[in-house]
Amino acid sequence: MTTGTAGRTALVYPETDGMPLPDGEFQAPLYREVVSTLETYFRAFPNTRVNGDTFIYYQEGDPNKRVAPDCYVAFGVDTQMILRHNNYRLWAVGKPPDFVLEIGSPSTSRTDLGGKRDLYARLGMGEYWRYDSTGGDFYGEPLVGEYLADGEYSRFELSHEPDGTVRAHSPALNLDLCWDSGRLRFYDPAKGEWLLNQEEEYAARETAEERALAAEERASELEAELRRLRGE
């Protein structure tokens, strides 16, 4: 705690606990891909916050009442206020995230299936998803999505494709979540497109720029050849 104005003691709500992901070597690449993909997609959406592995505080006055989803998405929120606080204070934001996701790992799976699930339901998290890159070692299945109804979670319907892909639709995100050979991918059914993560977007942008440059050079060459033929 710190001392504020008029000698009053102000509570401190840390951004993180200073500790890495519980199973960092295993989880970090999966976490980075999921969060970067959703950040890239939703950055054009106003009043939308995407983050992960940061604290959500849910009881004002008690910094110990906190939880850190691997990924969350919140719509219709004051993103600048969240940034100023460097954390998500539920009582200040006024609503819980609409979507939370946990990534299965050796030390977290039991909590994800038990205590966290119960807490997320109590806090009113509209959708709770669990992604197991192994296909089932941690959660018993590759992908599970649940929606909150009357204070309890019910499962979304999953489709199992012939190629092994497991798929379900998230109404909150308006996207399909797809477990594909261990990777979690996101599909926009309205556009019929797979979402790109940051690396894929940069690569696509570079390719587009290279094609545009090549087309410009080719146009210059044709124009020069045309002038030559005209004897100019």
C-alpha positions as CSV (number, residue, x, y, z in Angstrom):
1,M,0.0,0.0,0.0
2,T,1.0,3.6,-0.5
3,T,0.1,6.8,1.2
4,G,-2.2,9.1,-0.8
5,T,-3.5,12.7,-0.2
6,A,-4.3,13.9,3.3
7,G,-2.3,10.9,4.8
8,R,-4.8,8.4,3.5
9,T,-3.5,5.0,2.6
10,A,-4.2,4.0,-1.0
11,L,-4.4,0.4,-2.1
12,V,-2.1,-0.9,-4.8
13,Y,-3.5,-3.2,-7.4
14,P,-0.3,-4.6,-9.2
15,E,-0.4,-5.1,-12.9
16,T,1.2,-8.6,-12.5
17,D,2.7,-10.6,-9.7
18,G,6.1,-10.4,-11.4
19,M,6.1,-14.1,-12.2
20,P,6.2,-15.8,-15.6
21,L,3.5,-18.0,-17.0
22,P,3.2,-21.1,-14.8
23,D,4.4,-23.4,-17.6
24,G,6.1,-20.7,-19.7
25,E,8.2,-22.8,-22.1
26,F,5.1,-24.8,-23.0
27,Q,2.4,-22.1,-22.7
28,A,4.2,-18.9,-24.0
29,P,4.2,-19.7,-27.7
30,L,0.5,-20.8,-27.6
31,Y,-0.4,-17.7,-25.5
32,R,1.4,-15.3,-27.9
33,E,-0.3,-16.7,-30.9
34,V,-3.8,-16.6,-29.5
35,V,-3.6,-13.1,-28.0
36,S,-1.7,-11.6,-31.0
37,T,-4.3,-13.0,-33.4
38,L,-7.3,-11.5,-31.5
39,E,-5.4,-8.3,-30.9
40,T,-4.7,-7.9,-34.6
41,Y,-8.3,-8.6,-35.5
42,F,-10.1,-6.5,-32.9
43,R,-7.8,-3.4,-33.0
44,A,-10.1,-1.8,-35.4
45,F,-13.1,-2.3,-33.1
46,P,-13.9,0.7,-30.9
47,N,-14.1,0.3,-27.1
48,T,-12.7,-3.2,-27.2
49,R,-9.9,-4.6,-25.1
50,V,-7.9,-7.8,-25.8
51,N,-5.3,-8.9,-23.3
52,G,-4.0,-11.9,-21.4
53,D,-2.0,-13.0,-18.4
54,T,-2.8,-9.8,-16.6
55,F,-4.9,-9.4,-13.5
56,I,-8.6,-8.9,-13.4
57,Y,-9.5,-7.6,-9.9
58,Y,-13.0,-8.4,-8.9
59,Q,-13.4,-7.0,-5.3
60,E,-12.7,-3.4,-4.6
61,G,-10.6,-3.0,-1.5
62,D,-9.0,-6.4,-1.7
63,P,-6.0,-6.7,-4.1
64,N,-5.8,-10.4,-3.4
65,K,-9.2,-11.0,-5.1
66,R,-7.8,-11.4,-8.6
67,V,-7.6,-13.8,-11.5
68,A,-5.5,-13.8,-14.7
69,P,-7.0,-15.5,-17.7
70,D,-4.7,-16.6,-20.5
71,C,-6.8,-14.4,-22.8
72,Y,-9.8,-12.2,-22.4
73,V,-11.9,-9.9,-24.7
74,A,-14.1,-7.2,-23.4
75,F,-16.5,-5.1,-25.6
76,G,-18.0,-1.7,-24.8
77,V,-15.4,-0.7,-22.2
78,D,-13.3,2.3,-21.5
79,T,-10.0,1.0,-22.8
80,Q,-8.0,4.1,-21.8
81,M,-9.1,3.7,-18.2
82,I,-7.9,0.1,-18.3
83,L,-4.6,1.2,-19.7
84,R,-4.2,3.9,-17.0
85,H,-4.8,1.4,-14.2
86,N,-2.6,-1.2,-16.0
87,N,-5.1,-3.8,-15.0
88,Y,-8.8,-4.7,-15.2
89,R,-10.8,-3.5,-12.2
90,L,-14.2,-5.0,-12.6
91,W,-16.0,-2.4,-10.4
92,A,-14.4,0.5,-12.4
93,V,-14.9,-1.0,-15.8
94,G,-18.5,-1.8,-14.9
95,K,-18.7,-5.3,-16.5
96,P,-16.7,-8.5,-16.8
97,P,-15.0,-9.5,-20.0
98,D,-17.3,-11.1,-22.6
99,F,-14.9,-13.9,-23.5
100,V,-12.2,-15.7,-21.5
101,L,-9.9,-18.5,-22.6
102,E,-7.5,-20.7,-20.7
103,I,-4.7,-22.8,-22.3
104,G,-4.1,-26.2,-20.9
105,S,-0.8,-26.9,-19.2
106,P,0.5,-29.4,-16.6
107,S,0.2,-27.1,-13.6
108,T,-3.0,-25.2,-14.5
109,S,-5.5,-27.7,-15.9
110,R,-7.1,-28.8,-12.6
111,T,-7.7,-25.2,-11.6
112,D,-9.1,-24.3,-15.1
113,L,-11.6,-27.2,-14.8
114,G,-12.6,-26.4,-11.2
115,G,-12.0,-23.2,-9.3
116,K,-11.5,-20.9,-12.2
117,R,-14.6,-22.1,-14.0
118,D,-16.7,-21.6,-10.9
119,L,-15.2,-18.1,-10.3
120,Y,-15.8,-17.1,-14.0
121,A,-19.4,-18.1,-13.7
122,R,-19.8,-16.2,-10.4
123,L,-18.2,-13.1,-12.0
124,G,-20.5,-13.3,-15.0
125,M,-17.9,-14.0,-17.7
126,G,-20.3,-14.6,-20.7
127,E,-18.1,-17.3,-22.5
128,Y,-15.5,-19.6,-21.1
129,W,-13.2,-21.5,-23.5
130,R,-10.5,-24.1,-22.9
131,Y,-7.9,-25.0,-25.4
132,D,-5.7,-28.0,-25.1
133,S,-2.9,-28.1,-27.7
134,T,-2.2,-31.7,-26.9
135,G,-5.7,-32.8,-28.0
136,G,-6.7,-33.9,-24.5
137,D,-3.9,-34.5,-22.1
138,F,-4.9,-31.6,-19.9
139,Y,-8.6,-31.1,-20.4
140,G,-9.6,-34.5,-21.8
141,E,-10.5,-32.9,-25.1
142,P,-9.0,-30.4,-27.6
143,L,-11.5,-27.6,-27.3
144,V,-14.4,-26.7,-25.1
145,G,-16.6,-23.6,-25.2
146,E,-19.2,-22.7,-22.7
147,Y,-21.8,-19.9,-22.3
148,L,-23.3,-18.6,-19.2
149,A,-27.0,-19.1,-18.7
150,D,-28.8,-18.6,-15.3
151,G,-25.5,-18.4,-13.5
152,E,-24.2,-21.7,-14.9
153,Y,-22.1,-22.8,-17.9
154,S,-23.5,-24.9,-20.7
155,R,-21.5,-26.2,-23.6
156,F,-21.5,-25.0,-27.1
157,E,-22.0,-27.6,-29.8
158,L,-18.7,-28.9,-31.3
159,S,-18.2,-30.2,-34.8
160,H,-15.6,-32.8,-35.5
161,E,-14.3,-32.6,-39.1
162,P,-12.9,-35.6,-41.0
163,D,-9.4,-34.0,-41.0
164,G,-9.4,-34.0,-37.2
165,T,-10.3,-30.3,-36.8
166,V,-12.6,-29.5,-33.9
167,R,-14.7,-26.4,-34.4
168,A,-17.2,-24.3,-32.5
169,H,-18.7,-20.9,-32.9
170,S,-18.3,-18.1,-30.4
171,P,-21.3,-15.7,-30.5
172,A,-19.4,-13.2,-28.3
173,L,-16.6,-12.9,-30.9
174,N,-18.7,-13.8,-33.9
175,L,-15.9,-16.1,-34.9
176,D,-15.3,-19.8,-35.1
177,L,-12.6,-21.3,-32.9
178,C,-10.8,-24.2,-34.6
179,W,-8.4,-26.8,-33.0
180,D,-6.2,-27.8,-36.0
181,S,-3.4,-30.2,-35.4
182,G,-2.7,-28.7,-32.0
183,R,-3.0,-25.1,-33.1
184,L,-5.9,-22.8,-32.2
185,R,-7.1,-20.8,-35.2
186,F,-9.9,-18.3,-35.6
187,Y,-12.2,-18.1,-38.6
188,D,-14.5,-15.3,-39.7
189,P,-17.6,-16.9,-41.1
190,A,-19.0,-13.6,-42.4
191,K,-15.9,-13.0,-44.6
192,G,-15.0,-16.6,-45.1
193,E,-11.4,-15.9,-44.0
194,W,-9.0,-17.2,-41.4
195,L,-7.6,-14.6,-39.0
196,L,-3.9,-13.8,-39.2
197,N,-1.7,-13.5,-36.3
198,Q,0.9,-10.7,-36.2
199,E,3.6,-12.6,-38.0
200,E,1.2,-13.8,-40.7
201,E,-0.1,-10.3,-41.2
202,Y,3.4,-8.8,-41.5
203,A,4.3,-11.5,-44.0
204,A,1.1,-10.9,-46.0
205,R,1.7,-7.1,-45.9
206,E,5.3,-7.6,-47.2
207,T,4.1,-9.9,-50.0
208,A,1.5,-7.4,-51.0
209,E,4.0,-4.6,-51.0
210,E,6.5,-6.7,-53.1
211,R,3.7,-7.4,-55.6
212,A,2.7,-3.8,-55.8
213,L,6.4,-2.8,-56.4
214,A,6.8,-5.4,-59.0
215,A,3.6,-4.3,-60.8
216,E,4.9,-0.7,-60.6
217,E,8.2,-1.6,-62.1
218,R,6.6,-3.6,-64.8
219,A,4.3,-0.7,-65.7
220,S,7.3,1.6,-66.0
221,E,9.1,-0.9,-68.2
222,L,6.0,-1.2,-70.5
223,E,5.7,2.6,-70.7
224,A,9.4,2.9,-71.6
225,E,9.0,0.2,-74.3
226,L,5.9,2.0,-75.7
227,R,7.9,5.3,-75.9
228,R,10.7,3.5,-77.6
229,L,8.4,2.0,-80.2
230,R,6.9,5.5,-80.8
231,G,10.4,6.8,-81.4
232,E,10.1,9.2,-78.5
